[in-house]
Amino acid sequence: MGLDSRKKMFIITTVPDALIFFQGQISYLSKEFNITLVSSAGDKLVKKAKEHGVNYHSIEMKREISVFNDLLSLFKLLFFFFKEKPDIVHGNTPKASFLSMIASYIVGVKTRIYYIHGLRYEGEKGIKRKVLMFIEKISTFLATNIFVVSNGLVNELKKNKITRKKVSVIGNGSINGINSDFFDPSIVQSNLQREELLLKNTDFVFGFVGRLVGDKGINELVTAFSRIQEEFVNAKLLLIGRYEEHLNPIKPEIKKEIEENSSIFFLGFKEDVRPYYKIMDLFVFPSYREGFGVSLMEAGAMSIPSISSNITGCNEIVKNNVNGFLIPARDAKALYDKMKFCIENKEVMRKMKKNSRNVIVEAYEQKKHWEEVMKIYKIIS
């Protein structure tokens, strides 16, 4: 066997859970690049590397600011980069991007990609916001190429004077596009899930997929749903995802309501969310901040209309009155009003359901997105 002539690309994330954003894309890129996944240790890192047929290396990184741990992670990255001499460092998620941009700059890596999935400082106040903005300024300053998942993020970076450099969106946005062959309602069965949850055909099912934390709007969602339930006894709510007690937890009274309300189904994390999307009549995503909103894209591909906060990224996926509705973030009353409207207006919902898949597939088809990513990465490397 000859030497591998492919350029070395290190894809860095703070935790291996974030590698799900690159599902399939890693294998596709490995045709042209010798890829190593770098993230905190865990079975998921090993699993993703084996799944895509690429290398991996574990370096522990903390999501929250921790000076001692961050310095330790930085030194480990420096040592690893010095040893392996990558051609491209591909930084993702705030902490991993910050540390990998510093390390790759010091080592002299030619191509330093900072891929911004979202802005951590959005929704923060005071000194923490200033610190997080400063971190973004350093990461963008040290990067040779800056990509973002939505046009809204380009505007936010410029508005907040984070960088004067060129900031690019690949295709129509997103990190990975959408696999419309996989997220296809015509091939998904959901009868078993409906039976398990004892759902009736007359039930109106709202759904949420994501982390169950405050800044995803869970407090507002449960508050709005509780009011809806008082008026519509057939209303149900599916919550799919994990609680994160250490990062922006939901209010105790909201968690209690989730646990005690028999019409709210907390289902935890699901490896395959498609059968649960198919059960839903309406997807609800009242997040405070997003880079893009992958679950909105998934729901749309499954022909589910959405209510979303009118925030960066999400307002590029949801076209108001076409495939869903946009409401102000942090507004439980506006959310309740729109949820009620959707239950009461079946014809509007029927039209939006028909539009939803077409809007998503036309803009975000995965294979087209991958081709564009490959073309750009080959040019800049």
C-alpha positions as CSV (number, residue, x, y, z in Angstrom):
1,M,0.0,0.0,0.0
2,G,1.2,3.5,-0.9
3,L,1.3,6.5,1.3
4,D,-2.0,8.3,1.8
5,S,-1.9,11.4,-0.4
6,R,-5.1,12.9,1.0
7,K,-4.7,16.1,3.0
8,K,-5.2,15.7,6.7
9,M,-8.4,17.3,8.1
10,F,-9.1,17.4,11.8
11,I,-12.8,17.9,12.6
12,I,-13.0,19.3,16.2
13,T,-16.1,19.4,18.5
14,T,-16.3,20.0,22.3
15,V,-18.4,16.9,22.9
16,P,-18.9,13.9,20.5
17,D,-22.7,14.5,20.5
18,A,-22.1,17.4,18.2
19,L,-20.7,15.0,15.5
20,I,-24.3,14.0,14.7
21,F,-24.5,17.3,12.7
22,F,-22.1,15.8,10.2
23,Q,-24.0,12.5,9.7
24,G,-22.9,11.0,6.4
25,Q,-20.9,14.1,5.4
26,I,-17.7,12.8,7.2
27,S,-17.7,9.7,5.0
28,Y,-18.3,11.8,1.9
29,L,-15.4,14.1,2.7
30,S,-13.1,11.2,3.5
31,K,-13.0,10.4,-0.2
32,E,-10.8,13.5,-0.6
33,F,-9.5,14.1,2.9
34,N,-7.8,12.0,5.6
35,I,-10.1,12.8,8.4
36,T,-9.6,12.5,12.2
37,L,-12.4,13.3,14.6
38,V,-11.2,15.1,17.7
39,S,-13.5,15.5,20.7
40,S,-14.0,14.7,24.4
41,A,-13.7,11.0,25.2
42,G,-16.7,8.7,25.0
43,D,-18.3,5.8,23.3
44,K,-20.0,8.1,20.8
45,L,-16.7,9.4,19.5
46,V,-15.5,5.8,18.9
47,K,-18.8,4.9,17.3
48,K,-18.9,7.9,15.0
49,A,-15.3,7.2,13.8
50,K,-16.0,3.6,13.1
51,E,-19.3,4.4,11.4
52,H,-17.6,6.8,9.0
53,G,-14.4,4.8,8.6
54,V,-12.1,7.6,9.9
55,N,-9.6,8.1,12.7
56,Y,-10.3,9.6,16.1
57,H,-8.5,11.2,19.0
58,S,-9.9,12.1,22.4
59,I,-9.1,15.4,24.1
60,E,-11.3,16.4,27.1
61,M,-12.9,19.8,26.7
62,K,-15.5,21.5,28.9
63,R,-18.4,23.4,27.5
64,E,-18.5,26.0,30.2
65,I,-15.6,28.4,30.9
66,S,-13.0,26.8,33.1
67,V,-9.5,28.4,33.0
68,F,-7.5,25.4,34.3
69,N,-9.3,22.8,32.2
70,D,-9.2,25.0,29.1
71,L,-5.5,25.5,29.4
72,L,-5.0,21.8,29.8
73,S,-7.1,21.1,26.7
74,L,-5.2,23.7,24.7
75,F,-1.8,22.2,25.6
76,K,-3.1,18.8,24.6
77,L,-4.3,20.2,21.2
78,L,-1.0,21.9,20.7
79,F,0.9,18.7,21.3
80,F,-1.4,16.7,19.0
81,F,-1.2,19.2,16.2
82,F,2.6,19.5,16.5
83,K,2.8,15.7,16.3
84,E,0.3,15.0,13.5
85,K,0.7,18.2,11.4
86,P,-2.8,18.5,9.9
87,D,-3.4,20.5,6.7
88,I,-6.8,21.6,7.8
89,V,-8.3,22.2,11.2
90,H,-12.1,22.4,11.2
91,G,-13.4,23.9,14.4
92,N,-17.0,23.5,15.6
93,T,-18.9,24.5,18.7
94,P,-17.7,27.5,20.7
95,K,-15.1,26.0,23.1
96,A,-13.6,23.5,20.6
97,S,-13.4,26.2,18.0
98,F,-11.7,28.7,20.3
99,L,-9.1,26.3,21.5
100,S,-8.4,24.7,18.1
101,M,-8.1,28.1,16.4
102,I,-5.4,29.1,18.9
103,A,-3.6,25.8,18.7
104,S,-3.7,25.6,14.9
105,Y,-2.6,29.2,14.6
106,I,0.4,28.7,16.9
107,V,1.4,25.5,15.0
108,G,1.0,27.1,11.6
109,V,-1.8,25.0,10.1
110,K,-2.4,26.4,6.7
111,T,-6.2,26.1,6.6
112,R,-8.1,27.0,9.8
113,I,-11.9,26.7,9.3
114,Y,-14.1,28.1,12.0
115,Y,-17.7,26.8,11.3
116,I,-20.2,28.8,13.4
117,H,-23.3,26.8,14.2
118,G,-24.7,29.5,16.6
119,L,-23.6,32.4,18.7
120,R,-23.2,31.4,22.4
121,Y,-23.4,35.0,23.6
122,E,-26.9,35.5,22.2
123,G,-29.3,35.6,25.2
124,E,-26.5,36.3,27.7
125,K,-26.1,39.6,29.6
126,G,-23.4,41.5,31.4
127,I,-19.8,40.3,31.8
128,K,-20.6,36.8,30.6
129,R,-21.9,38.2,27.2
130,K,-18.7,40.4,26.9
131,V,-16.4,37.4,27.6
132,L,-18.2,35.2,25.1
133,M,-18.1,37.9,22.4
134,F,-14.4,38.4,23.1
135,I,-13.9,34.6,22.6
136,E,-15.8,34.9,19.2
137,K,-13.5,37.8,18.2
138,I,-10.4,35.7,18.9
139,S,-11.7,32.6,17.1
140,T,-12.7,34.6,14.0
141,F,-9.4,36.6,14.0
142,L,-7.3,33.4,14.0
143,A,-9.4,31.5,11.4
144,T,-8.4,31.6,7.8
145,N,-12.0,30.8,6.7
146,I,-15.2,31.5,8.5
147,F,-18.4,29.7,7.6
148,V,-21.8,30.0,9.2
149,V,-25.0,28.0,9.0
150,S,-27.4,30.8,8.1
151,N,-27.5,34.3,6.5
152,G,-28.8,35.6,9.8
153,L,-25.5,34.7,11.5
154,V,-23.6,36.7,8.9
155,N,-25.7,39.8,9.9
156,E,-25.3,39.1,13.6
157,L,-21.5,38.9,13.3
158,K,-21.3,42.2,11.4
159,K,-23.8,44.0,13.6
160,N,-21.9,43.1,16.8
161,K,-18.6,43.9,15.1
162,I,-17.2,40.4,15.8
163,T,-15.1,40.3,12.6
164,R,-14.4,42.3,9.4
165,K,-13.4,39.2,7.6
166,K,-15.5,37.5,4.9
167,V,-18.1,35.3,6.4
168,S,-19.7,32.7,4.1
169,V,-22.8,30.5,3.9
170,I,-22.5,27.3,2.0
171,G,-25.5,26.7,-0.2
172,N,-28.7,27.9,1.4
173,G,-27.4,27.3,4.9
174,S,-27.3,24.5,7.5
175,I,-24.3,22.4,8.4
176,N,-25.4,19.2,6.7
177,G,-28.5,19.7,4.6
178,I,-31.3,17.2,5.0
179,N,-31.5,13.6,3.8
180,S,-34.9,13.8,2.2
181,D,-34.8,10.0,1.4
182,F,-34.4,9.3,5.1
183,F,-36.8,11.9,6.4
184,D,-39.6,10.9,4.1
185,P,-43.1,10.4,5.7
186,S,-44.1,7.9,3.0
187,I,-41.6,5.3,4.2
188,V,-42.1,5.7,8.0
189,Q,-44.5,3.7,10.1
190,S,-45.8,5.2,13.4
191,N,-48.7,2.9,14.3
192,L,-46.7,1.3,17.1
193,Q,-45.8,4.6,18.7
194,R,-49.4,5.8,18.5
195,E,-50.5,2.6,20.3
196,E,-47.8,2.9,23.0
197,L,-48.9,6.5,23.8
198,L,-52.6,5.6,23.6
199,L,-53.2,8.4,21.1
200,K,-56.6,8.7,19.4
201,N,-57.1,9.8,15.8
202,T,-59.0,12.8,17.1
203,D,-56.0,14.0,19.2
204,F,-54.1,17.1,18.1
205,V,-50.5,16.4,18.8
206,F,-47.9,19.1,19.4
207,G,-44.2,18.1,19.4
208,F,-40.8,19.4,20.3
209,V,-37.4,17.8,19.6
210,G,-34.2,19.1,21.2
211,R,-32.6,19.7,24.6
212,L,-35.0,20.4,27.4
213,V,-33.5,23.6,28.7
214,G,-34.7,27.1,29.4
215,D,-33.2,28.7,26.3
216,K,-35.1,26.3,24.0
217,G,-38.3,27.9,25.2
218,I,-39.5,24.8,27.2
219,N,-40.9,27.0,30.0
220,E,-43.0,29.0,27.5
221,L,-44.1,25.8,25.6
222,V,-45.4,24.0,28.7
223,T,-47.1,27.1,30.0
224,A,-48.8,27.7,26.6
225,F,-49.8,24.0,26.3
226,S,-51.3,24.0,29.8
227,R,-53.6,26.8,28.7
228,I,-54.4,25.0,25.5
229,Q,-55.3,21.9,27.3
230,E,-57.9,23.7,29.4
231,E,-59.8,24.5,26.2
232,F,-59.0,21.5,24.0
233,V,-59.1,18.1,25.9
234,N,-57.8,16.3,22.8
235,A,-54.5,18.3,22.9
236,K,-51.3,16.3,23.5
237,L,-47.6,17.3,23.7
238,L,-44.6,15.1,22.9
239,L,-41.2,16.2,24.3
240,I,-38.2,14.4,22.8
241,G,-34.8,15.1,24.1
242,R,-32.7,15.2,27.3
243,Y,-32.8,17.4,30.4
244,E,-29.6,19.3,31.0
245,E,-29.6,20.1,34.7
246,H,-26.2,21.8,34.7
247,L,-26.8,24.1,31.7
248,N,-29.8,26.5,31.8
249,P,-32.3,24.1,33.4
250,I,-36.0,24.6,33.1
251,K,-38.0,26.0,36.1
252,P,-38.8,23.4,38.8
253,E,-42.6,24.0,38.5
254,I,-42.4,23.4,34.7
255,K,-40.5,20.1,35.2
256,K,-43.2,19.1,37.8
257,E,-45.9,19.9,35.2
258,I,-44.2,17.7,32.6
259,E,-44.0,14.8,35.1
260,E,-47.6,15.1,36.4
261,N,-49.6,16.1,33.3
262,S,-50.9,12.9,31.6
263,S,-51.2,14.7,28.3
264,I,-47.5,15.6,28.2
265,F,-45.3,12.7,27.1
266,F,-41.6,13.1,28.0
267,L,-40.0,10.5,25.8
268,G,-36.3,11.2,26.4
269,F,-33.7,11.0,23.6
270,K,-34.6,8.9,20.6
271,E,-32.1,7.6,18.1
272,D,-34.7,7.6,15.3
273,V,-37.1,10.5,15.7
274,R,-39.0,10.0,12.4
275,P,-41.9,7.9,13.8
276,Y,-42.5,10.6,16.4
277,Y,-42.5,13.4,13.8
278,K,-45.1,11.5,11.8
279,I,-47.4,11.4,14.9
280,M,-47.2,15.2,15.2
281,D,-49.8,17.6,13.8
282,L,-47.6,20.6,14.6
283,F,-44.0,21.1,15.5
284,V,-43.3,23.8,18.1
285,F,-39.8,25.3,18.5
286,P,-39.9,28.4,20.7
287,S,-36.1,28.7,21.1
288,Y,-34.4,31.9,22.3
289,R,-31.3,31.5,20.1
290,E,-30.2,29.1,17.2
291,G,-27.7,29.1,14.5
292,F,-30.1,27.3,12.2
293,G,-32.6,24.9,13.8
294,V,-32.0,21.4,12.4
295,S,-35.1,19.9,14.0
296,L,-37.2,22.5,12.1
297,M,-35.7,21.2,8.9
298,E,-36.4,17.6,9.9
299,A,-40.0,18.2,10.8
300,G,-40.5,20.1,7.5
301,A,-39.1,17.2,5.5
302,M,-41.6,15.0,7.4
303,S,-44.4,17.3,6.1
304,I,-45.0,18.8,9.6
305,P,-45.8,22.6,9.8
306,S,-44.0,24.5,12.5
307,I,-44.4,27.3,15.0
308,S,-41.0,28.9,15.6
309,S,-39.4,31.8,17.3
310,N,-38.6,34.6,14.9
311,I,-34.9,34.3,15.5
312,T,-31.6,33.9,13.5
313,G,-31.6,30.8,11.3
314,C,-35.1,29.6,12.2
315,N,-36.7,32.4,10.3
316,E,-34.9,31.2,7.1
317,I,-36.4,27.7,7.4
318,V,-39.9,28.7,8.4
319,K,-41.7,30.9,5.9
320,N,-44.4,32.7,7.7
321,N,-47.9,31.6,6.6
322,V,-46.4,29.2,4.1
323,N,-44.9,26.2,6.0
324,G,-45.5,27.6,9.5
325,F,-45.7,30.6,11.8
326,L,-43.1,32.9,13.4
327,I,-43.6,34.4,16.8
328,P,-41.5,36.5,19.2
329,A,-39.1,34.6,21.4
330,R,-39.9,34.3,25.2
331,D,-43.6,35.1,24.6
332,A,-45.9,32.4,26.0
333,K,-49.0,34.4,25.2
334,A,-48.1,34.7,21.5
335,L,-47.2,31.0,21.4
336,Y,-50.6,30.1,23.0
337,D,-52.5,32.2,20.5
338,K,-50.8,30.6,17.5
339,M,-51.2,27.0,18.9
340,K,-54.9,27.7,19.4
341,F,-55.2,29.1,15.9
342,C,-53.6,26.0,14.5
343,I,-56.1,23.7,16.3
344,E,-59.0,25.7,15.2
345,N,-58.0,26.2,11.5
346,K,-57.8,22.7,9.9
347,E,-57.8,24.0,6.3
348,V,-54.8,26.3,7.0
349,M,-52.9,23.4,8.6
350,R,-53.7,21.1,5.6
351,K,-52.2,23.6,3.2
352,M,-49.1,24.2,5.3
353,K,-48.6,20.4,5.7
354,K,-48.7,20.2,1.9
355,N,-46.1,23.0,1.6
356,S,-43.7,21.9,4.3
357,R,-41.8,19.1,2.6
358,N,-41.4,21.0,-0.7
359,V,-40.0,24.1,1.0
360,I,-37.3,22.1,2.8
361,V,-36.3,19.6,0.1
362,E,-36.0,22.4,-2.5
363,A,-33.6,24.5,-0.4
364,Y,-31.6,22.0,1.7
365,E,-31.3,18.7,-0.2
366,Q,-28.3,16.9,1.4
367,K,-26.4,15.6,-1.6
368,K,-26.3,19.0,-3.2
369,H,-25.1,20.5,0.0
370,W,-22.3,18.0,0.4
371,E,-21.1,18.6,-3.2
372,E,-20.9,22.3,-2.5
373,V,-19.0,21.7,0.8
374,M,-16.5,19.4,-1.0
375,K,-15.9,21.9,-3.8
376,I,-15.2,24.8,-1.4
377,Y,-13.0,22.8,1.0
378,K,-10.9,21.6,-2.0
379,I,-10.4,25.2,-3.1
380,I,-9.4,26.6,0.2
381,S,-7.1,23.8,1.2
